[in-house]
Amino acid sequence: MVYKWCVVPKCRNTSISSPHKLFVSVPTNPKRRKRWLELSRRDPKGISPQSNVFMCEDHFDMRLFQLNFIAKKIGKGACLTLNLLEKCFLKGKELVLSQNATETHADCLQKDENMIQQEFTEREELPKTQDKETITDPIVTVEKSVQVTRKLNIHYRSKAVQTRCQNRSISTSPLKVSTTTSFTSPFKEPCRLEESQAGVVKLKRNIVFESEKSDSDISCFESGNLSFVASSSSRITDSDSNVTDTNEGIEQLQCLKNTTYLIEKKPLMYVGISKECYFLIQLLHKHTNAKIEHILLCLKKIRLNSTFSELEDNFGLSLSYASKLFLRNIPIISSFLRPFIVNLDRKLIKKRLPIAFRHNYHNVSCIIDCLEIDIQKPSKALHQALTWSEYKKGNTVKYLISCTPNGLVNYVSQGTSDVTIVENCNFLDGLQQGTCILADRGFKHLEQILHEKGMKLLRPPSVNAGAKLTKTEVRQTKIIASLRIHIERVIRRLREFHMLKQHSVINTNILRVLDHVIIIACGLINLQDSLIK
């Protein structure tokens, strides 16, 4: 089967998309070819003279040469001539395309009807003996470019060419009008489509009881309304699509308003910011030019670890776009909140030292501990080995967290899988000589390093195998544990952000912005109420 496509601009009919349509080949004669292409608003120079191009039946008035086509089939020397086909081309434009095509449409139809009637009369008068003889008529040759086949189907005009509506008579039309039986329908009257002044099609139906009409009644559309139904149905489709798009936009806007209202009502629960500090959202919007709804989307994702499908419904965005917004805006928000993680001076720390530290541990400047975040199992075996944690029995990323004695975060390291995280980060570079660091037993290896730099490590006494702690060591262990609890409370606040919660596995795609997520969470908890009342 030869692939055919309509050469008329804005017409998308092809032999694949519309196999039931008729495609007429454009003549190869230069003059006629040029005339056809000019009528179809196509530049003749843009198409090669040797190429075989087609025009679909939507751009012809097939009814004008229908009788001529039937006469050709019964063999009376009639044929689809170019003159007649050109008169059928682009109906609605009263153009005379050649000197031979000066007849009106009505004259052509009348002549064809007379010719067909005469042919039927002659065939009836032939003697029966002549039927057995071979009848030879002169063969009429027609140019291949205008040989067409007619399919008696109801066709709708394409939007590219607007045509005027013509009424058909049901009794004489070869087109079969679809009928609907009322035998099984409770409605005995057909649906009527009426068009109002505003262009909206209204559906009306009259209900008639079974006793008023028999079951043999057949309801159908009148012949004069066929073209109106076709245009009305296309108009209904367009209006329905526009109404659907409008309704979706209204629903998305309403969802965004509801989400914003809930966040403004309970900001600490949804985004991790207290009501007193909610003005930071406006400041963040002003300094970063990021939209407020995009900022709230990122913070809600960190706080509640909502899936992107939920965020899609809450903010009226597509799933892929919500993911892109999160990955793009997280570094921007992190750079804005990074200054809230302040490395305080020793004098300021001493001035606000809690009462529990003032007697024997007034030299303590910071408390350190490690935070481990579960991640998805990496695809490479090397990465699996590097991120494996014997303590968590899974793949994790480690962060060094430091806070002041009153619970203010003053340092966050970058994520790493190395056990020597303290030595490899720049935490020790920001400390002054004489600083006392409070840590757990697991940081025993730091004691020598800190001693070389003039610092002191304060940790619970080590427990040797088979040995018991003395009363003094037990008392000291309890005191240090009661003081070191503040870093555990800081980590607990970080865990309130559900993305950093225990057993909340970080997706591999989000892993690249996890450092920024930790910074944002630490900056937000510094803006919350103090840990020590």
N, C-alpha and C positions, 0 to 999 in steps of 0.2 A: 504493500500500500504506500502510495506516494504521500509524503508529508506536505500538507497545504496550510498556508496561513494567510489571513486577510491583510491586504496591503493598505487598506483605508486607515488613516491615522486614528489612534485611540480605540480601535477595534481589536479585541484580543481573541477573536474566534480562530481556532485552528482545527485541523482534522482530528486531533487527539482530544482537545477539550470539548469540541462540539461535533462529534462524528455524524450526527443526524442532519447537519446543515449542508446545504448545497454550495459548492465553491466554483465560481465561474472564472475561467482562465482569461486573463487580459489579452486582447488580440496582439499578434506580432507585427501587424501592419503599422509602420511608424506613425502615420497620421492618426489612425484610430487609437493606437496605444497612447499617444500624447494626449489626445482628447479625453480618454478615460481617466488617465492619471490626473489631469487638470481638474476634472469634475470631482474627483475624490480628494482634492486639496493635497495632492502629492507632487513633489517636484520631479518631472520626467527625467531631468539630468541626474538625479540621485539614484536611478535604477538602471541597470545595464540593459540595453536593447535585446540581448540574447537570453536574459534570465526569464524564467517562466514564473509569473506571479499570478495571484488569484484574488478575487473579491467574493466575500460570502453573500448569501442571499438576503441578509438583513438590509443591504443597500439597494435592493431592486424591488420593484412592485411586481411580484411574480404573477399576480392576477391578470395583468394586462396581456401577457402572452400565454396565458394558460390554455385558451381555446386553440390558439395556433399550435401549441405543443401537442394537444390531443389530435388535431388534424394531421400533424406529421406522423403520429403513431399509427393512424389507420391507413396511411400511405397515399394521401391525395396531394402529393407534391408540395405540401406546405412545410415550411421549415422555420427554425428559429434564426431569423436573419439578424445581422448586426444592427440594422436600422431599427427593428422592433425592440431588440434588447437594449439599445441605447435610449429609446423612448421610455423604457421601463426603469432606466437607471436614475437614481436620485429623484424619486418622485417628490413632489412638492415644489420643485424648481421647474418652471415652465420654460424649457430650453429646447430649441430645434437643433439637433446635432448634425444633420446632413440634409441635402436638398431633397432626398427621397422621403424623409421622415417628416412630412408636412401634415399628415392626417391627424385628426384628434383621436383621443382614446376611444371615444364612443364609436367613431367611424370604423376604427380598426376592429373593435369587438363585433360590430354589426356585420362587417364583411366576412370575418372568420365564422360567425354563426351561419350565415347564408351558405358559405362554402361547405361547411360540415353537413348542413341539411341536404344540400345538393348531392353530396357524396353518398349519404345514406339512401337517397332516392334512386340513384343510379345502380347501387348494389342490389336493391330489391328487385329491379326490373331485369336483371341479367337472367338469361335462361339457365335452367338447371344443368343442361349439357355442358354449358361453358364452365361450370364449376370444376369439371374434371380436367379441363385443359389448363395448361400452364400460362399464367398471365404474367406478362413481362411489362413492367413499367420502366420508364427511364429513371436511372439512379440519380438522385439529387445529392450532390456533394456539398457538404457544409464544412466550413473551416473548423478545425479541431478546437480552436480557442473559444468557440461559442457553443459547442455541443454540451448540453446540460441535461441533468436528470432531475425529475420533479418528485418530491416526496410530499404527500398530502398530509402534512402535520400542521398543528398550530404553532406558529413561530412568533417570537417576540423580538421587537426591534432592539438593536443595541443602543446604548445611551449616546454613542458618538454621532448618530444621525437621527434627528427628530423627524418623525413622519406624522402625517395627519391621519386621523382615524376614519375608516370607511366602514359602513354598515354592510353586512352580508345577508342574503336571504337564505334561511335554513333549507328551504325546499330545493333551491337550485345550486347551493354551494356544495362542492365535493368534500369539504371539510366536515368531519363528523363532530357534532356538538356533544360534549359529554353530558349525560343526563344522570339524575339522581333519583332513585326510587324512594317513595315514601312508605313502602310496605313495612319496613322495620323501624322507621323513625317515628317518634311521638309527635314531631313537628310536621304539620301538613302544608306549610308554606315555606318557600325557599328563603334563604338569607338574602337580604338586600343591602348592598353597600351604597351609602349616600355620602356625598362629599359636601362638607360645609364650606362657608366662605373663608374660613381660616386654613383650608387645605387639609383638615383632619377628616379621615374617613370614619364614618359611624356605621356600626353594625346593627341592623334592625331585624327582628324576627317576629312574625305573627304566629301565635299558637292557636290551632284549630283542633277541636275535639274530634275523636275518632268517628263519632256519629255524623258529623257534618260532611266528611269526605270519605270516599271509598278507598280501599287499599290498593286499587289499581291506578291511582293517580300518580302521575310522573311530573316531578318538578325539575325545571332546568332554567338556565339563564336565557334571556332573549338574545337574538342574534345581534342586535344593535348595542348590547352591553359588553360584548366580548373584549373589545379593545379597552373599554373603561375598566374592566376587571383586571386586565393585565397591568395597566398603568397604576391602578389603585394598589395592587398587591406589591408592586415594586416600591411605591411610595410608603406603604405600611412597613416594609422591611427596613427602609432607610430611617423612617421615624422611630421604629422600635430600637434600632441600633443606637441612634442618638440619645433616646430616652434611657437606654441601659447604661451608656457611658456616663450620662449625667447623674443617674442614681448611684453608680459606683463612686463617682467623685464626691457626692454628698455623703455617702457612707464613710469613705476614708477620712473626710474632713471631720465628721462627727466622732469617729474613733480617736483621732488625734486630739480633739478638744477634751474628750473624756479622760484620756491618758494624762494630758497636761494638768487637768483639774485634780486628778488623784495624786499626782506627784507634788503639786503645790500644797495639797492638803496634808500629806504625810511624806515630806521629803526625806526624812531620815530612814524610813522603811524602804522607800523605792530607789533612792539614789545615794544614800549615805551622807547627806548634808542636813544639818539642823536648820530649823526655820530661821534662826538668827543669822545664819550664814548663807541663806538662799540667794542673796543678792550677788553672790559670786558667779552665778550662772549668767547674769547680765554682764558682769565684768568680763567673763570669759568670752561671751559673744562679741563684746565690743573690741577686745584686744586681738582676738584670733579670727574674726569675721566668719566664724562657724555658726550655722543656724542653731537656734535654741533647741529645736526638736532633735537635731542630730547630737547635740551635747547630752541631752537627756537620754537618748537611745544608748549611747556609749556607757553612761554611768549606770543606767538600769541593767545593762548586760553584765557589768562587773558586780553590781550589788546583788542581783537576784539570779544571775547566770541564766537568764531567760534564753530560750532557743530563738534562732532567727525567724522561725515560723511564727512564734508568739509576737516578736517585735514587728513582724510584717503586718499582723492584724492590729497591733496597738498603735502604730504610727502611720498606717496606710501606705506602706512601701512594699516593693517587691523583695523577695527573700535574698536574691543576689545583690540588690542595691543596698540592703541593710547590712550585709556582710562587708561590702566595700566601704561603706561609711564608717563602720566600726574600725576597720584596719587603717583607714586614712586619718581619722580624727583622734585616735588614742595617743599617738606621739605628740600631737598639738596640745591636748589637755595635760599630758604629762609635763611638757615644758612649762606650762603655766603654773602647775601645782608644785613643781620641784622646789621653788624658794621657801615653801612652808616646812621643808625638812631642814632645820637650821642646826648647825654645829655650834652649840653655845659655849661661851667662855667659862672657865672654872670658877671665876668669881660670881658670875650670875647663877651658876648651879649651886654653889654654897649658900648663896643668899636665899634660895627657895628650896633648900634641902628639907625633906620630910623629917619629922621628929625621930623616927626609928633609926635614921642614919647619923644623927648628930652626936651621939655619945662616943661610939667606938669606930664608926665607919664614915667619918666626915670627909675623908679623902677620896671616896668613891665618886668618880665622874660619869661613869657609864656602866650599863649592864648589857652583856652581849649574849646572843643565842642564835641558833640556826633555824631557819624555816624551810621545810621541804614541801614542794608542790608536786603532786602526782601528775604524770604526763602519759600520753599514749605511747605504747611500745614502738620505738623507732624501727624502721624497715631494715636498716643496716645493722649487721651483727656487732660492728665496732661501737656504734652509738649505743646499742643495747648494753654492752659491757661497761661503757663509761658512765651511763646514767643509772646503773643498777644500785639500789640501796639495800644493804642487809638489814638495816633497822626497819625500813618500811616494807621490805620484801616486794619491791616493785621499782619501776623506772621513775626517777624523781629529778627535779632541779632544785639546788640548794641556794639559799640566800642568807647572808649574814645581816642580822638586825641588831641595831644598837639603840638604846634609849637612855635617857637621863634618869636619875633616881625618882623624879616625880612623874615618870611615864610618858615623856615626850620623845618621839622618834627623832634621832639626830643623825642616823646613818643607815643607808641601805646599799648593799653591794649588788653587783650584777650577778645574774644567774650562772651557776657553774655546777659541775659534777665532781669537782676535785675536793678531796678531804682536807687539803691544805688551803682552804678558802681564805683564812685570815692572813696567811703569809702572802698570798698572791694578789689580794686587793689592796687598795690604798688607805685602809682604815687606820693603820698604825701611824701613817705619815701625818695625819691631822691631829694627833694627840701630843700634849705637852709632857715634858719631863716631870716625874713625880706623880703622874696620873695613876690612880688605882682603878683596875678593871675588875668587875665582879662577873664571874662566869661559872659554868657547871664543871663537873669532874671531867667531862669529855675534852676540855681544852687544856689538859695537863701539859701537852707538848709546847704550849705557848710560854710557859714560865721562863725558860731559858732565853727565848727571844726578847721578851719584855724586860728581863733583867739587864740584858746588854744595852737596851735603849733607855735605861733609867726609869722604868715603869714597874709596877707591881701588879701581880695577878692574885686576886682573892677568890678562892674556890673552896668547896668542902674538902675535908681531909680524905685521902685515898684509903681504900680498904684493901688490905693485903689478904691473900688466900690463907684461911685458917687462923686469922688473927681477929681480935675484937677491938673495937674502938674504946678508948678511955672515956671517962665521964666528961672530961673537958672537950674532947673531940666530938662527942655526941652533942654537947651543948652548942659548940661552935657550928656544927652541921645544921642544927635546927635554926640558929640565928641567921646564917647565910641563906638557908632555904627560904626563910620568911622574908628576907630582903630581895632575894632573886625572883620572887613571885611576880614582881612588877613587869618583868619582860614577858612572862607567861601571859599576863593579862593583856599586854600589848598584842601578842600573837593571837590571843583569843579574839580581840577586836578585829584583827586582820581576817581571821577566819569567819567573821560575820559577813564578809563579802563572799557570797556563795561561790564565786568563781575560784576563790582561794580556799574553799572549805576542804576538810579532810575527805579523801576518797572522791573528790570531784576532779575527774581526769581532764586535763587540758588537751584540747584538740591540737593536732600537729600544725594546722593552718594558723592558729592563734598563738603558737609558741613564739613566733618572732616578735610579738608585741608584749610578751609576758613581763619583761623588765619594766616597761612603761605602766603596765597594770599595777605592779607592786608599788611603784612610785606614787601613782594616783591614790591607791588605798592608804598608803602611809600619810600622804598629805591630807587626806580627808579625816583620818582619825586624829590628827593633830588639831583639827578644827573643832572636834567634839569636846564634850565636857572632860575635865581633868579626871585621871584615873584615881587619884588620891584626894579624898574630900577634906 
